[in-house]
């Protein structure tokens, strides 16, 4: 297996293990691009 692919799979599994992350990702995918932030407040 390609090392990059296995790292990507591990990251995906990690993100999906975080409570609420799956729903948050799905909600973000459904959001209109115009409604997304263009600058971060960090």
PQR file with spaces between the fields and no chain letter, atoms N, CA, C, O and H, PARSE charges and radii, in Angstrom:
ATOM       1  N    UNK     1       0.846   -1.186    0.000 -0.4000 1.5000
ATOM       2  CA   UNK     1       0.000    0.000    0.000 -0.0000 2.0000
ATOM       3  C    UNK     1       0.888    1.244    0.000  0.5500 1.7000
ATOM       4  O    UNK     1       1.921    1.279    0.668 -0.5500 1.4000
ATOM       5  N    UNK     2       0.482    2.245   -0.743 -0.4000 1.5000
ATOM       6  CA   UNK     2       1.187    3.516   -0.820 -0.0000 2.0000
ATOM       7  C    UNK     2       1.167    4.185    0.551  0.5500 1.7000
ATOM       8  O    UNK     2       0.117    4.266    1.187 -0.5500 1.4000
ATOM       9  H    UNK     2      -0.357    2.217   -1.286  0.4000 1.0000
ATOM      10  N    UNK     3       2.338    4.672    1.013 -0.4000 1.5000
ATOM      11  CA   UNK     3       2.423    5.288    2.332 -0.0000 2.0000
ATOM      12  C    UNK     3       1.499    6.501    2.445  0.5500 1.7000
ATOM      13  O    UNK     3       0.837    6.680    3.467 -0.5500 1.4000
ATOM      14  H    UNK     3       3.192    4.606    0.495  0.4000 1.0000
ATOM      15  N    UNK     4       1.450    7.329    1.408 -0.4000 1.5000
ATOM      16  CA   UNK     4       0.582    8.505    1.423 -0.0000 2.0000
ATOM      17  C    UNK     4      -0.879    8.135    1.567  0.5500 1.7000
ATOM      18  O    UNK     4      -1.630    8.805    2.276 -0.5500 1.4000
ATOM      19  H    UNK     4       1.988    7.183    0.578  0.4000 1.0000
ATOM      20  N    UNK     5      -1.276    7.086    0.906 -0.4000 1.5000
ATOM      21  CA   UNK     5      -2.662    6.640    0.992 -0.0000 2.0000
ATOM      22  C    UNK     5      -2.975    6.169    2.404  0.5500 1.7000
ATOM      23  O    UNK     5      -4.035    6.494    2.938 -0.5500 1.4000
ATOM      24  H    UNK     5      -0.666    6.542    0.330  0.4000 1.0000
ATOM      25  N    UNK     6      -2.085    5.416    3.012 -0.4000 1.5000
ATOM      26  CA   UNK     6      -2.359    4.916    4.355 -0.0000 2.0000
ATOM      27  C    UNK     6      -2.401    6.060    5.365  0.5500 1.7000
ATOM      28  O    UNK     6      -3.176    6.001    6.320 -0.5500 1.4000
ATOM      29  H    UNK     6      -1.224    5.151    2.578  0.4000 1.0000
ATOM      30  N    UNK     7      -1.584    7.101    5.176 -0.4000 1.5000
ATOM      31  CA   UNK     7      -1.639    8.262    6.066 -0.0000 2.0000
ATOM      32  C    UNK     7      -2.965    8.999    5.899  0.5500 1.7000
ATOM      33  O    UNK     7      -3.561    9.442    6.881 -0.5500 1.4000
ATOM      34  H    UNK     7      -0.955    7.148    4.400  0.4000 1.0000
ATOM      35  N    UNK     8      -3.421    9.129    4.664 -0.4000 1.5000
ATOM      36  CA   UNK     8      -4.702    9.790    4.412 -0.0000 2.0000
ATOM      37  C    UNK     8      -5.846    8.998    5.036  0.5500 1.7000
ATOM      38  O    UNK     8      -6.773    9.573    5.608 -0.5500 1.4000
ATOM      39  H    UNK     8      -2.936    8.769    3.866  0.4000 1.0000
ATOM      40  N    UNK     9      -5.774    7.695    4.922 -0.4000 1.5000
ATOM      41  CA   UNK     9      -6.814    6.856    5.530 -0.0000 2.0000
ATOM      42  C    UNK     9      -6.801    6.997    7.042  0.5500 1.7000
ATOM      43  O    UNK     9      -7.861    7.062    7.665 -0.5500 1.4000
ATOM      44  H    UNK     9      -5.021    7.228    4.458  0.4000 1.0000
ATOM      45  N    UNK    10      -5.611    7.045    7.645 -0.4000 1.5000
ATOM      46  CA   UNK    10      -5.500    7.200    9.093 -0.0000 2.0000
ATOM      47  C    UNK    10      -6.077    8.543    9.530  0.5500 1.7000
ATOM      48  O    UNK    10      -6.769    8.613   10.546 -0.5500 1.4000
ATOM      49  H    UNK    10      -4.750    6.992    7.139  0.4000 1.0000
ATOM      50  N    UNK    11      -5.803    9.613    8.776 -0.4000 1.5000
ATOM      51  CA   UNK    11      -6.353   10.924    9.104 -0.0000 2.0000
ATOM      52  C    UNK    11      -7.874   10.920    8.996  0.5500 1.7000
ATOM      53  O    UNK    11      -8.562   11.490    9.843 -0.5500 1.4000
ATOM      54  H    UNK    11      -5.240    9.556    7.951  0.4000 1.0000
ATOM      55  N    UNK    12      -8.393   10.283    7.966 -0.4000 1.5000
ATOM      56  CA   UNK    12      -9.840   10.199    7.792 -0.0000 2.0000
ATOM      57  C    UNK    12     -10.476    9.466    8.960  0.5500 1.7000
ATOM      58  O    UNK    12     -11.485    9.913    9.505 -0.5500 1.4000
ATOM      59  H    UNK    12      -7.834    9.820    7.278  0.4000 1.0000
ATOM      60  N    UNK    13      -9.894    8.350    9.342 -0.4000 1.5000
ATOM      61  CA   UNK    13     -10.435    7.592   10.473 -0.0000 2.0000
ATOM      62  C    UNK    13     -10.371    8.403   11.761  0.5500 1.7000
ATOM      63  O    UNK    13     -11.289    8.343   12.579 -0.5500 1.4000
ATOM      64  H    UNK    13      -9.074    7.986    8.900  0.4000 1.0000
ATOM      65  N    UNK    14      -9.288    9.163   11.945 -0.4000 1.5000
ATOM      66  CA   UNK    14      -9.174   10.005   13.139 -0.0000 2.0000
ATOM      67  C    UNK    14     -10.288   11.055   13.153  0.5500 1.7000
ATOM      68  O    UNK    14     -11.001   11.197   14.147 -0.5500 1.4000
ATOM      69  H    UNK    14      -8.543    9.212   11.280  0.4000 1.0000
ATOM      70  N    UNK    15     -10.433   11.791   12.042 -0.4000 1.5000
ATOM      71  CA   UNK    15     -11.458   12.836   11.990 -0.0000 2.0000
ATOM      72  C    UNK    15     -12.845   12.263   12.234  0.5500 1.7000
ATOM      73  O    UNK    15     -13.655   12.882   12.925 -0.5500 1.4000
ATOM      74  H    UNK    15      -9.853   11.675   11.235  0.4000 1.0000
ATOM      75  N    UNK    16     -13.129   11.099   11.681 -0.4000 1.5000
ATOM      76  CA   UNK    16     -14.451   10.503   11.850 -0.0000 2.0000
ATOM      77  C    UNK    16     -14.660    9.936   13.251  0.5500 1.7000
ATOM      78  O    UNK    16     -15.793    9.649   13.638 -0.5500 1.4000
ATOM      79  H    UNK    16     -12.471   10.596   11.120  0.4000 1.0000
ATOM      80  N    UNK    17     -13.572    9.771   14.019 -0.4000 1.5000
ATOM      81  CA   UNK    17     -13.708    9.283   15.394 -0.0000 2.0000
ATOM      82  C    UNK    17     -14.039   10.412   16.368  0.5500 1.7000
ATOM      83  O    UNK    17     -14.449   10.151   17.499 -0.5500 1.4000
ATOM      84  H    UNK    17     -12.652   10.005   13.705  0.4000 1.0000
ATOM      85  N    UNK    18     -13.865   11.662   15.943 -0.4000 1.5000
ATOM      86  CA   UNK    18     -14.177   12.813   16.786 -0.0000 2.0000
ATOM      87  C    UNK    18     -15.696   12.980   16.818  0.5500 1.7000
ATOM      88  O    UNK    18     -16.321   13.092   15.764 -0.5500 1.4000
ATOM      89  H    UNK    18     -13.532   11.875   15.025  0.4000 1.0000
ATOM      90  N    UNK    19     -16.304   12.999   18.016 -0.4000 1.5000
ATOM      91  CA   UNK    19     -17.758   13.118   18.105 -0.0000 2.0000
ATOM      92  C    UNK    19     -18.277   14.353   17.360  0.5500 1.7000
ATOM      93  O    UNK    19     -17.797   15.465   17.579 -0.5500 1.4000
ATOM      94  H    UNK    19     -15.796   12.908   18.873  0.4000 1.0000
ATOM      95  N    UNK    20     -19.252   14.148   16.489 -0.4000 1.5000
ATOM      96  CA   UNK    20     -19.874   15.237   15.752 -0.0000 2.0000
ATOM      97  C    UNK    20     -19.144   15.658   14.487  0.5500 1.7000
ATOM      98  O    UNK    20     -19.679   16.443   13.704 -0.5500 1.4000
ATOM      99  H    UNK    20     -19.642   13.245   16.311  0.4000 1.0000
ATOM     100  N    UNK    21     -17.934   15.154   14.269 -0.4000 1.5000
ATOM     101  CA   UNK    21     -17.150   15.589   13.111 -0.0000 2.0000
ATOM     102  C    UNK    21     -17.793   15.162   11.797  0.5500 1.7000
ATOM     103  O    UNK    21     -17.826   15.942   10.845 -0.5500 1.4000
ATOM     104  H    UNK    21     -17.499   14.516   14.905  0.4000 1.0000
ATOM     105  N    UNK    22     -18.299   13.945   11.734 -0.4000 1.5000
ATOM     106  CA   UNK    22     -18.928   13.458   10.498 -0.0000 2.0000
ATOM     107  C    UNK    22     -20.087   14.380   10.099  0.5500 1.7000
ATOM     108  O    UNK    22     -20.191   14.787    8.942 -0.5500 1.4000
ATOM     109  H    UNK    22     -18.272   13.311   12.507  0.4000 1.0000
ATOM     110  N    UNK    23     -20.953   14.707   11.062 -0.4000 1.5000
ATOM     111  CA   UNK    23     -22.087   15.585   10.768 -0.0000 2.0000
ATOM     112  C    UNK    23     -21.614   16.981   10.377  0.5500 1.7000
ATOM     113  O    UNK    23     -22.188   17.605    9.485 -0.5500 1.4000
ATOM     114  H    UNK    23     -20.868   14.377   12.002  0.4000 1.0000
ATOM     115  N    UNK    24     -20.569   17.473   11.042 -0.4000 1.5000
ATOM     116  CA   UNK    24     -20.033   18.792   10.727 -0.0000 2.0000
ATOM     117  C    UNK    24     -19.484   18.844    9.307  0.5500 1.7000
ATOM     118  O    UNK    24     -19.683   19.830    8.597 -0.5500 1.4000
ATOM     119  H    UNK    24     -20.102   16.966   11.767  0.4000 1.0000
ATOM     120  N    UNK    25     -18.799   17.792    8.894 -0.4000 1.5000
ATOM     121  CA   UNK    25     -18.259   17.728    7.532 -0.0000 2.0000
ATOM     122  C    UNK    25     -19.395   17.716    6.515  0.5500 1.7000
ATOM     123  O    UNK    25     -19.341   18.419    5.506 -0.5500 1.4000
ATOM     124  H    UNK    25     -18.638   16.991    9.471  0.4000 1.0000
ATOM     125  N    UNK    26     -20.418   16.916    6.785 -0.4000 1.5000
ATOM     126  CA   UNK    26     -21.554   16.830    5.863 -0.0000 2.0000
ATOM     127  C    UNK    26     -22.267   18.175    5.775  0.5500 1.7000
ATOM     128  O    UNK    26     -22.634   18.607    4.683 -0.5500 1.4000
ATOM     129  H    UNK    26     -20.462   16.345    7.605  0.4000 1.0000
ATOM     130  N    UNK    27     -22.468   18.841    6.912 -0.4000 1.5000
ATOM     131  CA   UNK    27     -23.103   20.161    6.906 -0.0000 2.0000
ATOM     132  C    UNK    27     -22.265   21.156    6.111  0.5500 1.7000
ATOM     133  O    UNK    27     -22.810   21.960    5.356 -0.5500 1.4000
ATOM     134  H    UNK    27     -22.170   18.490    7.800  0.4000 1.0000
ATOM     135  N    UNK    28     -20.956   21.107    6.274 -0.4000 1.5000
ATOM     136  CA   UNK    28     -20.072   22.009    5.543 -0.0000 2.0000
ATOM     137  C    UNK    28     -20.118   21.777    4.048  0.5500 1.7000
ATOM     138  O    UNK    28     -20.030   22.724    3.266 -0.5500 1.4000
ATOM     139  H    UNK    28     -20.514   20.453    6.888  0.4000 1.0000
ATOM     140  N    UNK    29     -20.255   20.523    3.645 -0.4000 1.5000
ATOM     141  CA   UNK    29     -20.333   20.207    2.217 -0.0000 2.0000
ATOM     142  C    UNK    29     -21.632   20.721    1.609  0.5500 1.7000
ATOM     143  O    UNK    29     -21.683   21.028    0.418 -0.5500 1.4000
ATOM     144  H    UNK    29     -20.326   19.754    4.280  0.4000 1.0000
ATOM     145  N    UNK    30     -22.688   20.816    2.426 -0.4000 1.5000
ATOM     146  CA   UNK    30     -23.987   21.281    1.943 -0.0000 2.0000
ATOM     147  C    UNK    30     -24.101   22.808    1.929  0.5500 1.7000
ATOM     148  O    UNK    30     -25.040   23.353    1.349 -0.5500 1.4000
ATOM     149  H    UNK    30     -22.647   20.566    3.394  0.4000 1.0000
ATOM     150  N    UNK    31     -23.142   23.504    2.569 -0.4000 1.5000
ATOM     151  CA   UNK    31     -23.203   24.962    2.667 -0.0000 2.0000
ATOM     152  C    UNK    31     -22.790   25.609    1.342  0.5500 1.7000
ATOM     153  O    UNK    31     -21.864   25.148    0.675 -0.5500 1.4000
ATOM     154  H    UNK    31     -22.379   23.061    3.041  0.4000 1.0000
ATOM     155  N    UNK    32     -23.493   26.683    0.974 -0.4000 1.5000
ATOM     156  CA   UNK    32     -23.139   27.423   -0.235 -0.0000 2.0000
ATOM     157  C    UNK    32     -21.778   28.088   -0.057  0.5500 1.7000
ATOM     158  O    UNK    32     -21.459   28.578    1.026 -0.5500 1.4000
ATOM     159  H    UNK    32     -24.245   27.057    1.515  0.4000 1.0000
ATOM     160  N    UNK    33     -20.993   28.103   -1.101 -0.4000 1.5000
ATOM     161  CA   UNK    33     -19.655   28.678   -1.053 -0.0000 2.0000
ATOM     162  C    UNK    33     -19.696   30.157   -0.676  0.5500 1.7000
ATOM     163  O    UNK    33     -18.797   30.646    0.009 -0.5500 1.4000
ATOM     164  H    UNK    33     -21.252   27.704   -1.980  0.4000 1.0000
ATOM     165  N    UNK    34     -20.723   30.868   -1.115 -0.4000 1.5000
ATOM     166  CA   UNK    34     -20.846   32.292   -0.795 -0.0000 2.0000
ATOM     167  C    UNK    34     -21.028   32.529    0.704  0.5500 1.7000
ATOM     168  O    UNK    34     -20.716   33.612    1.200 -0.5500 1.4000
ATOM     169  H    UNK    34     -21.453   30.471   -1.672  0.4000 1.0000
ATOM     170  N    UNK    35     -21.529   31.527    1.429 -0.4000 1.5000
ATOM     171  CA   UNK    35     -21.776   31.656    2.863 -0.0000 2.0000
ATOM     172  C    UNK    35     -20.557   31.293    3.704  0.5500 1.7000
ATOM     173  O    UNK    35     -20.588   31.434    4.927 -0.5500 1.4000
ATOM     174  H    UNK    35     -21.782   30.648    1.026  0.4000 1.0000
ATOM     175  N    UNK    36     -19.500   30.833    3.074 -0.4000 1.5000
ATOM     176  CA   UNK    36     -18.297   30.413    3.797 -0.0000 2.0000
ATOM     177  C    UNK    36     -17.423   31.616    4.137  0.5500 1.7000
ATOM     178  O    UNK    36     -17.421   32.617    3.421 -0.5500 1.4000
ATOM     179  H    UNK    36     -19.475   30.718    2.081  0.4000 1.0000
ATOM     180  N    UNK    37     -16.687   31.508    5.228 -0.4000 1.5000
ATOM     181  CA   UNK    37     -15.767   32.568    5.632 -0.0000 2.0000
ATOM     182  C    UNK    37     -14.619   32.670    4.636  0.5500 1.7000
ATOM     183  O    UNK    37     -14.145   31.663    4.110 -0.5500 1.4000
ATOM     184  H    UNK    37     -16.688   30.694    5.810  0.4000 1.0000
ATOM     185  N    UNK    38     -14.183   33.892    4.388 -0.4000 1.5000
ATOM     186  CA   UNK    38     -13.034   34.095    3.502 -0.0000 2.0000
ATOM     187  C    UNK    38     -11.771   34.401    4.295  0.5500 1.7000
ATOM     188  O    UNK    38     -10.664   34.319    3.763 -0.5500 1.4000
ATOM     189  H    UNK    38     -14.567   34.710    4.816  0.4000 1.0000
ATOM     190  N    UNK    39     -11.942   34.759    5.588 -0.4000 1.5000
ATOM     191  CA   UNK    39     -10.807   35.024    6.468 -0.0000 2.0000
ATOM     192  C    UNK    39     -11.041   34.313    7.792  0.5500 1.7000
ATOM     193  O    UNK    39     -12.178   34.173    8.243 -0.5500 1.4000
ATOM     194  H    UNK    39     -12.841   34.825    6.019  0.4000 1.0000
ATOM     195  N    UNK    40      -9.953   33.866    8.407 -0.4000 1.5000
ATOM     196  CA   UNK    40     -10.041   33.187    9.698 -0.0000 2.0000
ATOM     197  C    UNK    40      -9.784   34.174   10.826  0.5500 1.7000
ATOM     198  O    UNK    40      -9.025   35.129   10.660 -0.5500 1.4000
ATOM     199  H    UNK    40      -9.029   33.979    8.040  0.4000 1.0000
ATOM     200  N    UNK    41     -10.413   33.947   11.966 -0.4000 1.5000
ATOM     201  CA   UNK    41     -10.269   34.829   13.124 -0.0000 2.0000
ATOM     202  C    UNK    41      -9.185   34.365   14.093  0.5500 1.7000
ATOM     203  O    UNK    41      -9.153   34.829   15.233 -0.5500 1.4000
ATOM     204  H    UNK    41     -11.029   33.171   12.100  0.4000 1.0000
ATOM     205  N    UNK    42      -8.310   33.476   13.678 -0.4000 1.5000
ATOM     206  CA   UNK    42      -7.315   32.957   14.609 -0.0000 2.0000
ATOM     207  C    UNK    42      -6.289   34.008   14.859  0.5500 1.7000
ATOM     208  O    UNK    42      -5.348   33.784   15.620 -0.5500 1.4000
ATOM     209  H    UNK    42      -8.337   33.099   12.752  0.4000 1.0000
